Amino acid sequence: MSRMTPFVLGVCLLASQAASQSSSLWRVPPADHRLQAETSAQGPAPGGFVAAPLREDVSPATRSIEAVSLIAIPRTQPRKFRPHDLVTIIVKQKKSYESEAKMDTERKWDINGKLSEWFRFHEDHKLGTDSLRFGQPGFKFKFNNKYENDGENGREDKFETRIQATVVDVKPNGNLVLEAHQQETHDDEIIDLTLTGVCRSEDVTPANTILSTQVAEMVLVEKNSGAMRDATQRGWIPRLLDWAKPF
């Protein structure tokens, strides 16, 4: 009797630990009758297995094990965003553009004609035909125009910065409406940066950052003003020539 007692206690201890762990194979959650009905209507799954229902919440026993276990990793709860929260947007915009065009135009006109009959007023003020005693007048016109135009355009833009955005609104599906505004002043130069867009709350990293490529409907506006802007700005005469395009 004394030899059987430790064995019975060991079996009871293992059974209690397995029962307390909700993820153990010893304890299978009851199957949902609605899921079983849908599975039976659709036919058995490959291999004859029936899918178990998904569970959203973690049982209290599993949370107790996660609190004292050295290897268990607790599930991270999704962050809840509210209006006026701050999110850092990492702006990395890069764009390359290349264009090449060629146009050839050629026009030729060749017009020949002669006048065989004409009219004139005779001495009795009557209108009649003219005999054209000095020959038949004629005309000959030739026109040849050839135009060739070659064009090539290449452009590469790169813009990188970080800007802190404010959550303006949280949509029912969890999407965040972001709006950011930043203004910098260096001596007489003023740089005004505005960014708006929509992103998913799941895309925000634990460091509270998100890439600009993950922002939908993004509108990025940068305005510069100051001495450098005035020095590089075109005058009204170059603008007029570019608008008229005389050449």
FIKOLZA-1660 file (N, C-alpha, C; in steps of 0.1 Angstrom, whole numbers, plus 5000, padded with zeros to 4 digits):
% residues 247
   i   px   py   pz ch aa at
   1 5008 4988 5000  A  M  N
   1 5000 5000 5000  A  M CA
   1 5009 5012 5000  A  M  C
   2 5020 5012 5007  A  S  N
   2 5029 5023 5008  A  S CA
   2 5036 5026 4994  A  S  C
   3 5038 5015 4986  A  R  N
   3 5044 5017 4973  A  R CA
   3 5035 5023 4963  A  R  C
   4 5022 5020 4964  A  M  N
   4 5012 5025 4954  A  M CA
   4 5009 5040 4957  A  M  C
   5 5010 5045 4969  A  T  N
   5 5006 5058 4972  A  T CA
   5 5014 5069 4964  A  T  C
   6 5028 5069 4963  A  P  N
   6 5035 5079 4955  A  P CA
   6 5031 5078 4940  A  P  C
   7 5028 5066 4935  A  F  N
   7 5024 5065 4921  A  F CA
   7 5011 5071 4918  A  F  C
   8 5001 5069 4927  A  V  N
   8 4988 5075 4926  A  V CA
   8 4989 5090 4927  A  V  C
   9 4997 5095 4936  A  L  N
   9 4998 5109 4937  A  L CA
   9 5004 5116 4925  A  L  C
  10 5014 5109 4919  A  G  N
  10 5021 5114 4907  A  G CA
  10 5011 5114 4895  A  G  C
  11 5002 5104 4894  A  V  N
  11 4993 5104 4883  A  V CA
  11 4982 5115 4885  A  V  C
  12 4978 5117 4897  A  C  N
  12 4968 5128 4900  A  C CA
  12 4974 5142 4897  A  C  C
  13 4987 5144 4901  A  L  N
  13 4994 5156 4899  A  L CA
  13 4995 5159 4884  A  L  C
  14 4999 5150 4876  A  L  N
  14 5000 5152 4861  A  L CA
  14 4986 5154 4855  A  L  C
  15 4976 5148 4860  A  A  N
  15 4963 5150 4854  A  A CA
  15 4958 5164 4858  A  A  C
  16 4961 5169 4870  A  S  N
  16 4956 5182 4874  A  S CA
  16 4964 5193 4866  A  S  C
  17 4977 5191 4863  A  Q  N
  17 4984 5201 4855  A  Q CA
  17 4979 5201 4841  A  Q  C
  18 4976 5189 4835  A  A  N
  18 4972 5189 4821  A  A CA
  18 4958 5195 4820  A  A  C
  19 4950 5193 4831  A  A  N
  19 4936 5199 4830  A  A CA
  19 4937 5214 4832  A  A  C
  20 4947 5220 4839  A  S  N
  20 4948 5234 4841  A  S CA
  20 4953 5241 4829  A  S  C
  21 4960 5234 4820  A  Q  N
  21 4966 5240 4808  A  Q CA
  21 4956 5239 4797  A  Q  C
  22 4950 5250 4792  A  S  N
  22 4940 5250 4782  A  S CA
  22 4945 5246 4769  A  S  C
  23 4958 5247 4766  A  S  N
  23 4964 5244 4753  A  S CA
  23 4968 5229 4753  A  S  C
  24 4966 5221 4763  A  S  N
  24 4971 5207 4763  A  S CA
  24 4962 5199 4754  A  S  C
  25 4967 5188 4749  A  L  N
  25 4960 5179 4741  A  L CA
  25 4951 5170 4749  A  L  C
  26 4953 5170 4762  A  W  N
  26 4944 5161 4771  A  W CA
  26 4930 5167 4772  A  W  C
  27 4929 5180 4769  A  R  N
  27 4917 5187 4771  A  R CA
  27 4912 5193 4758  A  R  C
  28 4903 5187 4752  A  V  N
  28 4898 5192 4739  A  V CA
  28 4885 5200 4741  A  V  C
  29 4884 5212 4736  A  P  N
  29 4872 5220 4738  A  P CA
  29 4860 5214 4731  A  P  C
  30 4848 5215 4736  A  P  N
  30 4837 5210 4730  A  P CA
  30 4835 5216 4716  A  P  C
  31 4831 5208 4706  A  A  N
  31 4829 5213 4693  A  A CA
  31 4816 5220 4692  A  A  C
  32 4816 5230 4683  A  D  N
  32 4804 5238 4681  A  D CA
  32 4794 5230 4672  A  D  C
  33 4781 5229 4677  A  H  N
  33 4772 5221 4669  A  H CA
  33 4769 5228 4656  A  H  C
  34 4769 5241 4655  A  R  N
  34 4767 5248 4642  A  R CA
  34 4778 5245 4632  A  R  C
  35 4791 5245 4637  A  L  N
  35 4802 5241 4629  A  L CA
  35 4801 5227 4624  A  L  C
  36 4797 5218 4633  A  Q  N
  36 4795 5204 4629  A  Q CA
  36 4785 5202 4618  A  Q  C
  37 4774 5210 4620  A  A  N
  37 4763 5209 4610  A  A CA
  37 4768 5214 4596  A  A  C
  38 4775 5225 4596  A  E  N
  38 4780 5230 4583  A  E CA
  38 4791 5221 4577  A  E  C
  39 4799 5214 4586  A  T  N
  39 4809 5205 4581  A  T CA
  39 4802 5193 4575  A  T  C
  40 4792 5188 4582  A  S  N
  40 4785 5176 4577  A  S CA
  40 4778 5179 4564  A  S  C
  41 4773 5191 4562  A  A  N
  41 4766 5195 4550  A  A CA
  41 4776 5196 4538  A  A  C
  42 4788 5201 4541  A  Q  N
  42 4798 5203 4530  A  Q CA
  42 4806 5190 4528  A  Q  C
  43 4805 5181 4536  A  G  N
  43 4812 5169 4535  A  G CA
  43 4825 5169 4544  A  G  C
  44 4830 5157 4546  A  P  N
  44 4842 5157 4555  A  P CA
  44 4854 5163 4549  A  P  C
  45 4863 5169 4557  A  A  N
  45 4875 5175 4553  A  A CA
  45 4885 5165 4548  A  A  C
  46 4895 5169 4541  A  P  N
  46 4905 5159 4536  A  P CA
  46 4912 5153 4549  A  P  C
  47 4912 5139 4549  A  G  N
  47 4918 5132 4560  A  G CA
  47 4908 5128 4571  A  G  C
  48 4895 5133 4570  A  G  N
  48 4885 5129 4579  A  G CA
  48 4885 5138 4592  A  G  C
  49 4892 5149 4592  A  F  N
  49 4893 5157 4605  A  F CA
  49 4882 5168 4604  A  F  C
  50 4877 5172 4615  A  V  N
  50 4867 5183 4616  A  V CA
  50 4874 5195 4623  A  V  C
  51 4873 5207 4617  A  A  N
  51 4880 5218 4622  A  A CA
  51 4874 5223 4635  A  A  C
  52 4882 5226 4645  A  A  N
  52 4878 5231 4658  A  A CA
  52 4874 5245 4657  A  A  C
  53 4865 5250 4665  A  P  N
  53 4861 5265 4664  A  P CA
  53 4873 5273 4669  A  P  C
  54 4874 5285 4664  A  L  N
  54 4884 5295 4668  A  L CA
  54 4880 5301 4681  A  L  C
  55 4890 5303 4690  A  R  N
  55 4887 5310 4703  A  R CA
  55 4895 5323 4703  A  R  C
  56 4887 5333 4707  A  E  N
  56 4893 5347 4707  A  E CA
  56 4900 5349 4721  A  E  C
  57 4893 5346 4732  A  D  N
  57 4898 5349 4745  A  D CA
  57 4907 5338 4750  A  D  C
  58 4916 5341 4759  A  V  N
  58 4925 5332 4766  A  V CA
  58 4919 5329 4780  A  V  C
  59 4919 5316 4783  A  S  N
  59 4913 5312 4796  A  S CA
  59 4921 5317 4808  A  S  C
  60 4915 5318 4819  A  P  N
  60 4923 5323 4831  A  P CA
  60 4934 5313 4835  A  P  C
  61 4932 5300 4833  A  A  N
  61 4943 5291 4836  A  A CA
  61 4955 5293 4827  A  A  C
  62 4953 5296 4815  A  T  N
  62 4965 5298 4806  A  T CA
  62 4972 5311 4810  A  T  C
  63 4964 5321 4814  A  R  N
  63 4970 5334 4819  A  R CA
  63 4979 5332 4831  A  R  C
  64 4974 5323 4840  A  S  N
  64 4982 5320 4852  A  S CA
  64 4995 5313 4849  A  S  C
  65 4994 5304 4839  A  I  N
  65 5007 5297 4835  A  I CA
  65 5016 5307 4828  A  I  C
  66 5011 5316 4820  A  E  N
  66 5020 5326 4813  A  E CA
  66 5026 5335 4823  A  E  C
  67 5020 5338 4835  A  A  N
  67 5025 5347 4845  A  A CA
  67 5037 5341 4852  A  A  C
  68 5038 5327 4853  A  V  N
  68 5049 5321 4861  A  V CA
  68 5059 5313 4852  A  V  C
  69 5055 5311 4839  A  S  N
  69 5063 5303 4830  A  S CA
  69 5075 5311 4825  A  S  C
  70 5086 5304 4822  A  L  N
  70 5098 5310 4816  A  L CA
  70 5098 5309 4801  A  L  C
  71 5089 5301 4795  A  I  N
  71 5090 5299 4781  A  I CA
  71 5077 5303 4774  A  I  C
  72 5066 5305 4782  A  A  N
  72 5054 5309 4776  A  A CA
  72 5054 5324 4771  A  A  C
  73 5049 5327 4760  A  I  N
  73 5049 5341 4754  A  I CA
  73 5034 5346 4754  A  I  C
  74 5031 5355 4762  A  P  N
  74 5017 5360 4762  A  P CA
  74 5014 5367 4749  A  P  C
  75 5001 5366 4746  A  R  N
  75 4997 5373 4733  A  R CA
  75 4996 5388 4735  A  R  C
  76 5001 5395 4726  A  T  N
  76 5001 5410 4727  A  T CA
  76 4988 5415 4723  A  T  C
  77 4981 5423 4731  A  Q  N
  77 4968 5429 4728  A  Q CA
  77 4970 5440 4718  A  Q  C
  78 4961 5441 4708  A  P  N
  78 4962 5453 4698  A  P CA
  78 4960 5466 4705  A  P  C
  79 4968 5476 4701  A  R  N
  79 4967 5489 4707  A  R CA
  79 4954 5496 4703  A  R  C
  80 4948 5503 4712  A  K  N
  80 4936 5510 4710  A  K CA
  80 4939 5525 4707  A  K  C
  81 4936 5530 4696  A  F  N
  81 4939 5544 4692  A  F CA
  81 4926 5552 4695  A  F  C
  82 4929 5565 4698  A  R  N
  82 4919 5574 4701  A  R CA
  82 4923 5587 4693  A  R  C
  83 4913 5596 4690  A  P  N
  83 4916 5609 4684  A  P CA
  83 4926 5617 4693  A  P  C
  84 4935 5624 4686  A  H  N
  84 4945 5633 4693  A  H CA
  84 4957 5624 4697  A  H  C
  85 4957 5611 4694  A  D  N
  85 4970 5604 4697  A  D CA
  85 4980 5607 4686  A  D  C
  86 4993 5605 4689  A  L  N
  86 5004 5609 4680  A  L CA
  86 5010 5596 4674  A  L  C
  87 5013 5597 4661  A  V  N
  87 5020 5586 4654  A  V CA
  87 5031 5592 4646  A  V  C
  88 5043 5586 4646  A  T  N
  88 5054 5591 4638  A  T CA
  88 5054 5585 4624  A  T  C
  89 5054 5593 4614  A  I  N
  89 5054 5589 4600  A  I CA
  89 5068 5590 4594  A  I  C
  90 5074 5579 4590  A  I  N
  90 5087 5579 4583  A  I CA
  90 5085 5581 4568  A  I  C
  91 5088 5593 4564  A  V  N
  91 5086 5596 4549  A  V CA
  91 5098 5592 4541  A  V  C
  92 5097 5583 4532  A  K  N
  92 5107 5578 4523  A  K CA
  92 5101 5577 4509  A  K  C
  93 5101 5589 4502  A  Q  N
  93 5095 5589 4489  A  Q CA
  93 5107 5590 4478  A  Q  C
  94 5106 5581 4469  A  K  N
  94 5116 5581 4458  A  K CA
  94 5109 5578 4445  A  K  C
  95 5112 5587 4435  A  K  N
  95 5105 5586 4422  A  K CA
  95 5115 5588 4411  A  K  C
  96 5115 5580 4401  A  S  N
  96 5123 5582 4389  A  S CA
  96 5114 5582 4377  A  S  C
  97 5118 5591 4368  A  Y  N
  97 5109 5593 4356  A  Y CA
  97 5118 5596 4344  A  Y  C
  98 5116 5588 4333  A  E  N
  98 5123 5589 4321  A  E CA
  98 5113 5590 4309  A  E  C
  99 5115 5598 4300  A  S  N
  99 5106 5600 4289  A  S CA
  99 5115 5603 4276  A  S  C
 100 5111 5597 4265  A  E  N
 100 5118 5600 4252  A  E CA
 100 5107 5600 4241  A  E  C
 101 5108 5611 4233  A  A  N
 101 5098 5613 4223  A  A CA
 101 5105 5617 4210  A  A  C
 102 5099 5613 4198  A  K  N
 102 5105 5616 4185  A  K CA
 102 5093 5619 4176  A  K  C
 103 5094 5630 4168  A  M  N
 103 5083 5633 4159  A  M CA
 103 5089 5638 4146  A  M  C
 104 5084 5632 4135  A  D  N
 104 5088 5636 4121  A  D CA
 104 5075 5639 4113  A  D  C
 105 5076 5651 4108  A  T  N
 105 5064 5656 4100  A  T CA
 105 5069 5662 4087  A  T  C
 106 5063 5658 4076  A  E  N
 106 5066 5662 4062  A  E CA
 106 5054 5665 4054  A  E  C
 107 5053 5677 4048  A  R  N
 107 5042 5681 4040  A  R CA
 107 5047 5686 4027  A  R  C
 108 5040 5682 4016  A  K  N
 108 5043 5686 4002  A  K CA
 108 5031 5690 3995  A  K  C
 109 5031 5702 3989  A  W  N
 109 5020 5707 3981  A  W CA
 109 5026 5710 3967  A  W  C
 110 5018 5706 3956  A  D  N
 110 5022 5708 3942  A  D CA
 110 5009 5711 3935  A  D  C
 111 5007 5724 3932  A  I  N
 111 4995 5729 3925  A  I CA
 111 4998 5735 3912  A  I  C
 112 4992 5731 3902  A  N  N
 112 4993 5737 3888  A  N CA
 112 4979 5740 3882  A  N  C
 113 4978 5751 3875  A  G  N
 113 4966 5755 3869  A  G CA
 113 4967 5765 3858  A  G  C
 114 4958 5764 3848  A  K  N
 114 4958 5774 3837  A  K CA
 114 4944 5779 3835  A  K  C
 115 4943 5791 3831  A  L  N
 115 4930 5798 3828  A  L CA
 115 4927 5797 3813  A  L  C
 116 4916 5790 3810  A  S  N
 116 4913 5788 3796  A  S CA
 116 4902 5798 3791  A  S  C
 117 4893 5802 3800  A  E  N
 117 4883 5812 3796  A  E CA
 117 4882 5822 3807  A  E  C
 118 4878 5835 3802  A  W  N
 118 4876 5846 3812  A  W CA
 118 4865 5855 3806  A  W  C
 119 4861 5864 3814  A  F  N
 119 4850 5873 3810  A  F CA
 119 4855 5888 3809  A  F  C
 120 4848 5896 3802  A  R  N
 120 4851 5910 3801  A  R CA
 120 4839 5918 3796  A  R  C
 121 4839 5931 3799  A  F  N
 121 4828 5940 3794  A  F CA
 121 4832 5945 3780  A  F  C
 122 4824 5944 3771  A  H  N
 122 4826 5949 3757  A  H CA
 122 4823 5964 3756  A  H  C
 123 4824 5970 3744  A  E  N
 123 4822 5984 3743  A  E CA
 123 4808 5988 3744  A  E  C
 124 4798 5980 3742  A  D  N
 124 4784 5983 3744  A  D CA
 124 4779 5979 3758  A  D  C
 125 4789 5978 3767  A  H  N
 125 4786 5975 3781  A  H CA
 125 4779 5962 3783  A  H  C
 126 4782 5953 3775  A  K  N
 126 4777 5940 3776  A  K CA
 126 4787 5930 3781  A  K  C
 127 4783 5921 3790  A  L  N
 127 4792 5911 3796  A  L CA
 127 4794 5899 3786  A  L  C
 128 4806 5896 3783  A  G  N
 128 4809 5884 3774  A  G CA
 128 4822 5878 3777  A  G  C
 129 4825 5868 3769  A  T  N
 129 4838 5860 3771  A  T CA
 129 4849 5868 3765  A  T  C
 130 4861 5865 3770  A  D  N
 130 4873 5871 3765  A  D CA
 130 4881 5860 3757  A  D  C
 131 4886 5864 3745  A  S  N
 131 4893 5855 3737  A  S CA
 131 4907 5851 3741  A  S  C
 132 4912 5859 3751  A  L  N
 132 4926 5856 3756  A  L CA
 132 4936 5856 3745  A  L  C
 133 4937 5867 3738  A  R  N
 133 4946 5867 3726  A  R CA
 133 4961 5866 3729  A  R  C
 134 4964 5869 3741  A  F  N
 134 4979 5869 3745  A  F CA
 134 4983 5856 3752  A  F  C
 135 4975 5846 3751  A  G  N
 135 4978 5833 3757  A  G CA
 135 4970 5830 3770  A  G  C
 136 4971 5818 3775  A  Q  N
 136 4963 5814 3787  A  Q CA
 136 4972 5817 3799  A  Q  C
 137 4967 5825 3808  A  P  N
 137 4975 5827 3821  A  P CA
 137 4974 5814 3829  A  P  C
 138 4984 5812 3837  A  G  N
 138 4984 5800 3846  A  G CA
 138 4992 5803 3859  A  G  C
 139 4992 5793 3867  A  F  N
 139 4999 5794 3880  A  F CA
 139 5004 5780 3884  A  F  C
 140 5015 5781 3891  A  K  N
 140 5022 5769 3896  A  K CA
 140 5027 5772 3910  A  K  C
 141 5024 5763 3919  A  F  N
 141 5028 5765 3933  A  F CA
 141 5033 5752 3939  A  F  C
 142 5044 5753 3945  A  K  N
 142 5050 5741 3952  A  K CA
 142 5054 5745 3966  A  K  C
 143 5051 5736 3975  A  F  N
 143 5054 5738 3990  A  F CA
 143 5060 5725 3995  A  F  C
 144 5071 5726 4002  A  N  N
 144 5077 5714 4009  A  N CA
 144 5081 5718 4023  A  N  C
 145 5076 5712 4033  A  N  N
 145 5079 5715 4047  A  N CA
 145 5082 5702 4054  A  N  C
 146 5093 5701 4061  A  K  N
 146 5098 5690 4068  A  K CA
 146 5102 5694 4082  A  K  C
 147 5096 5687 4092  A  Y  N
 147 5099 5691 4106  A  Y CA
 147 5103 5679 4114  A  Y  C
 148 5113 5680 4121  A  E  N
 148 5118 5669 4130  A  E CA
 148 5121 5674 4144  A  E  C
 149 5116 5666 4153  A  N  N
 149 5117 5670 4167  A  N CA
 149 5121 5658 4176  A  N  C
 150 5131 5659 4184  A  D  N
 150 5135 5649 4193  A  D CA
 150 5136 5654 4207  A  D  C
 151 5130 5647 4216  A  G  N
 151 5129 5651 4230  A  G CA
 151 5133 5640 4240  A  G  C
 152 5140 5643 4251  A  E  N
 152 5143 5634 4261  A  E CA
 152 5143 5641 4274  A  E  C
 153 5136 5634 4284  A  N  N
 153 5134 5640 4297  A  N CA
 153 5137 5630 4308  A  N  C
 154 5145 5633 4318  A  G  N
 154 5148 5624 4329  A  G CA
 154 5148 5632 4342  A  G  C
 155 5141 5626 4352  A  R  N
 155 5140 5632 4365  A  R CA
 155 5140 5622 4376  A  R  C
 156 5146 5625 4387  A  E  N
 156 5147 5617 4399  A  E CA
 156 5145 5625 4411  A  E  C
 157 5135 5622 4419  A  D  N
 157 5132 5629 4432  A  D CA
 157 5133 5620 4443  A  D  C
 158 5138 5625 4454  A  K  N
 158 5141 5617 4467  A  K CA
 158 5138 5626 4478  A  K  C
 159 5129 5622 4487  A  F  N
 159 5125 5630 4499  A  F CA
 159 5124 5621 4511  A  F  C
 160 5132 5624 4521  A  E  N
 160 5132 5616 4534  A  E CA
 160 5131 5625 4546  A  E  C
 161 5122 5622 4555  A  T  N
 161 5121 5630 4567  A  T CA
 161 5112 5622 4577  A  T  C
 162 5111 5627 4589  A  R  N
 162 5102 5621 4599  A  R CA
 162 5093 5632 4604  A  R  C
 163 5080 5629 4605  A  I  N
 163 5071 5639 4610  A  I CA
 163 5061 5633 4619  A  I  C
 164 5057 5640 4629  A  Q  N
 164 5048 5635 4639  A  Q CA
 164 5034 5639 4635  A  Q  C
 165 5025 5629 4634  A  A  N
 165 5011 5631 4629  A  A CA
 165 5001 5629 4641  A  A  C
 166 4990 5636 4640  A  T  N
 166 4979 5635 4649  A  T CA
 166 4968 5627 4644  A  T  C
 167 4963 5618 4652  A  V  N
 167 4951 5610 4648  A  V CA
 167 4939 5619 4648  A  V  C
 168 4933 5622 4637  A  V  N
 168 4922 5630 4636  A  V CA
 168 4909 5623 4638  A  V  C
 169 4908 5610 4633  A  D  N
 169 4896 5603 4634  A  D CA
 169 4900 5588 4634  A  D  C
 170 4892 5580 4640  A  V  N
 170 4893 5565 4640  A  V CA
 170 4880 5559 4634  A  V  C
 171 4882 5553 4622  A  K  N
 171 4871 5547 4615  A  K CA
 171 4865 5535 4622  A  K  C
 172 4853 5531 4619  A  P  N
 172 4847 5518 4626  A  P CA
 172 4856 5506 4623  A  P  C
 173 4862 5505 4611  A  N  N
 173 4871 5493 4608  A  N CA
 173 4885 5494 4614  A  N  C
 174 4888 5505 4622  A  G  N
 174 4901 5506 4628  A  G CA
 174 4911 5514 4621  A  G  C
 175 4907 5519 4609  A  N  N
 175 4917 5528 4601  A  N CA
 175 4918 5541 4608  A  N  C
 176 4930 5547 4607  A  L  N
 176 4933 5560 4613  A  L CA
 176 4934 5570 4603  A  L  C
 177 4928 5582 4605  A  V  N
 177 4930 5594 4597  A  V CA
 177 4940 5602 4603  A  V  C
 178 4951 5604 4596  A  L  N
 178 4963 5612 4601  A  L CA
 178 4964 5625 4595  A  L  C
 179 4969 5635 4602  A  E  N
 179 4972 5648 4597  A  E CA
 179 4984 5653 4605  A  E  C
 180 4994 5658 4597  A  A  N
 180 5007 5663 4602  A  A CA
 180 5010 5677 4596  A  A  C
 181 5016 5685 4604  A  H  N
 181 5020 5698 4599  A  H CA
 181 5033 5702 4606  A  H  C
 182 5043 5706 4599  A  Q  N
 182 5056 5710 4604  A  Q CA
 182 5061 5722 4597  A  Q  C
 183 5067 5731 4604  A  Q  N
 183 5072 5744 4599  A  Q CA
 183 5086 5746 4605  A  Q  C
 184 5095 5749 4596  A  E  N
 184 5109 5751 4600  A  E CA
 184 5114 5765 4594  A  E  C
 185 5122 5772 4602  A  T  N
 185 5127 5785 4598  A  T CA
 185 5142 5785 4600  A  T  C
 186 5149 5787 4589  A  H  N
 186 5164 5789 4589  A  H CA
 186 5167 5802 4583  A  H  C
 187 5171 5811 4592  A  D  N
 187 5174 5825 4588  A  D CA
 187 5161 5831 4582  A  D  C
 188 5162 5834 4569  A  D  N
 188 5151 5839 4561  A  D CA
 188 5143 5829 4554  A  D  C
 189 5147 5816 4555  A  E  N
 189 5141 5806 4548  A  E CA
 189 5130 5799 4556  A  E  C
 190 5118 5797 4551  A  I  N
 190 5107 5791 4558  A  I CA
 190 5103 5779 4550  A  I  C
 191 5102 5767 4556  A  I  N
 191 5098 5755 4550  A  I CA
 191 5085 5750 4557  A  I  C
 192 5075 5749 4550  A  D  N
 192 5062 5745 4555  A  D CA
 192 5058 5731 4549  A  D  C
 193 5056 5721 4558  A  L  N
 193 5054 5707 4553  A  L CA
 193 5040 5703 4559  A  L  C
 194 5032 5697 4550  A  T  N
 194 5018 5693 4554  A  T CA
 194 5017 5679 4548  A  T  C
 195 5011 5669 4557  A  L  N
 195 5009 5655 4552  A  L CA
 195 4996 5651 4558  A  L  C
 196 4988 5645 4549  A  T  N
 196 4975 5639 4554  A  T CA
 196 4974 5625 4547  A  T  C
 197 4966 5616 4553  A  G  N
 197 4964 5603 4548  A  G CA
 197 4957 5594 4557  A  G  C
 198 4955 5581 4553  A  V  N
 198 4948 5571 4561  A  V CA
 198 4956 5559 4561  A  V  C
 199 4957 5552 4573  A  C  N
 199 4965 5540 4575  A  C CA
 199 4957 5530 4584  A  C  C
 200 4962 5518 4584  A  R  N
 200 4956 5508 4592  A  R CA
 200 4962 5508 4606  A  R  C
 201 4955 5506 4616  A  S  N
 201 4960 5506 4630  A  S CA
 201 4970 5494 4632  A  S  C
 202 4968 5483 4625  A  E  N
 202 4977 5472 4626  A  E CA
 202 4991 5475 4621  A  E  C
 203 4992 5484 4611  A  D  N
 203 5005 5487 4605  A  D CA
 203 5014 5496 4614  A  D  C
 204 5008 5502 4625  A  V  N
 204 5017 5510 4634  A  V CA
 204 5025 5500 4642  A  V  C
 205 5038 5502 4642  A  T  N
 205 5048 5493 4649  A  T CA
 205 5047 5496 4664  A  T  C
 206 5053 5487 4672  A  P  N
 206 5054 5489 4686  A  P CA
 206 5062 5502 4690  A  P  C
 207 5070 5506 4681  A  A  N
 207 5078 5519 4683  A  A CA
 207 5069 5531 4679  A  A  C
 208 5057 5529 4676  A  N  N
 208 5047 5540 4673  A  N CA
 208 5052 5547 4660  A  N  C
 209 5056 5540 4650  A  T  N
 209 5060 5545 4637  A  T CA
 209 5053 5538 4626  A  T  C
 210 5052 5544 4614  A  I  N
 210 5046 5538 4602  A  I CA
 210 5053 5545 4590  A  I  C
 211 5055 5537 4580  A  L  N
 211 5061 5541 4568  A  L CA
 211 5051 5549 4559  A  L  C
 212 5056 5558 4551  A  S  N
 212 5047 5566 4543  A  S CA
 212 5042 5558 4532  A  S  C
 213 5048 5547 4528  A  T  N
 213 5043 5538 4518  A  T CA
 213 5031 5530 4523  A  T  C
 214 5028 5530 4536  A  Q  N
 214 5017 5523 4541  A  Q CA
 214 5005 5533 4544  A  Q  C
 215 5007 5545 4540  A  V  N
 215 4996 5555 4542  A  V CA
 215 4989 5557 4528  A  V  C
 216 4976 5554 4529  A  A  N
 216 4967 5556 4517  A  A CA
 216 4962 5570 4516  A  A  C
 217 4959 5574 4503  A  E  N
 217 4954 5587 4500  A  E CA
 217 4963 5598 4506  A  E  C
 218 4976 5596 4505  A  M  N
 218 4985 5605 4511  A  M CA
 218 4987 5617 4502  A  M  C
 219 4987 5629 4509  A  V  N
 219 4989 5642 4502  A  V CA
 219 5000 5648 4510  A  V  C
 220 5011 5650 4502  A  L  N
 220 5023 5656 4508  A  L CA
 220 5026 5669 4501  A  L  C
 221 5026 5680 4508  A  V  N
 221 5028 5694 4502  A  V CA
 221 5039 5700 4510  A  V  C
 222 5049 5705 4502  A  E  N
 222 5061 5712 4508  A  E CA
 222 5062 5726 4501  A  E  C
 223 5062 5736 4509  A  K  N
 223 5062 5750 4504  A  K CA
 223 5074 5757 4510  A  K  C
 224 5082 5763 4501  A  N  N
 224 5094 5771 4506  A  N CA
 224 5092 5785 4502  A  N  C
 225 5097 5794 4511  A  S  N
 225 5097 5808 4509  A  S CA
 225 5109 5814 4515  A  S  C
 226 5114 5825 4509  A  G  N
 226 5126 5831 4514  A  G CA
 226 5135 5836 4503  A  G  C
 227 5147 5840 4507  A  A  N
 227 5157 5845 4497  A  A CA
 227 5161 5835 4486  A  A  C
 228 5163 5822 4490  A  M  N
 228 5166 5812 4481  A  M CA
 228 5155 5809 4471  A  M  C
 229 5143 5809 4475  A  R  N
 229 5132 5807 4466  A  R CA
 229 5130 5819 4457  A  R  C
 230 5133 5831 4461  A  D  N
 230 5132 5843 4452  A  D CA
 230 5143 5843 4442  A  D  C
 231 5155 5838 4446  A  A  N
 231 5166 5838 4437  A  A CA
 231 5164 5827 4425  A  A  C
 232 5158 5816 4428  A  T  N
 232 5156 5806 4418  A  T CA
 232 5143 5807 4411  A  T  C
 233 5134 5816 4414  A  Q  N
 233 5121 5818 4408  A  Q CA
 233 5123 5825 4395  A  Q  C
 234 5116 5821 4384  A  R  N
 234 5116 5827 4371  A  R CA
 234 5109 5840 4371  A  R  C
 235 5114 5849 4363  A  G  N
 235 5107 5862 4361  A  G CA
 235 5095 5861 4351  A  G  C
 236 5088 5873 4349  A  W  N
 236 5076 5872 4341  A  W CA
 236 5080 5871 4326  A  W  C
 237 5092 5875 4322  A  I  N
 237 5096 5874 4308  A  I CA
 237 5098 5859 4304  A  I  C
 238 5106 5852 4312  A  P  N
 238 5108 5837 4309  A  P CA
 238 5095 5830 4309  A  P  C
 239 5086 5834 4318  A  R  N
 239 5073 5827 4319  A  R CA
 239 5065 5830 4307  A  R  C
 240 5065 5842 4302  A  L  N
 240 5058 5846 4290  A  L CA
 240 5063 5838 4278  A  L  C
 241 5076 5837 4277  A  L  N
 241 5082 5830 4265  A  L CA
 241 5079 5815 4266  A  L  C
 242 5079 5809 4278  A  D  N
 242 5075 5795 4279  A  D CA
 242 5061 5793 4276  A  D  C
 243 5052 5803 4279  A  W  N
 243 5038 5801 4276  A  W CA
 243 5036 5803 4261  A  W  C
 244 5042 5813 4254  A  A  N
 244 5040 5815 4240  A  A CA
 244 5047 5804 4232  A  A  C
 245 5059 5800 4236  A  K  N
 245 5067 5790 4229  A  K CA
 245 5070 5795 4215  A  K  C
 246 5077 5806 4213  A  P  N
 246 5079 5811 4199  A  P CA
 246 5089 5802 4191  A  P  C
 247 5097 5794 4198  A  F  N
 247 5107 5786 4190  A  F CA
 247 5104 5771 4193  A  F  C
% end
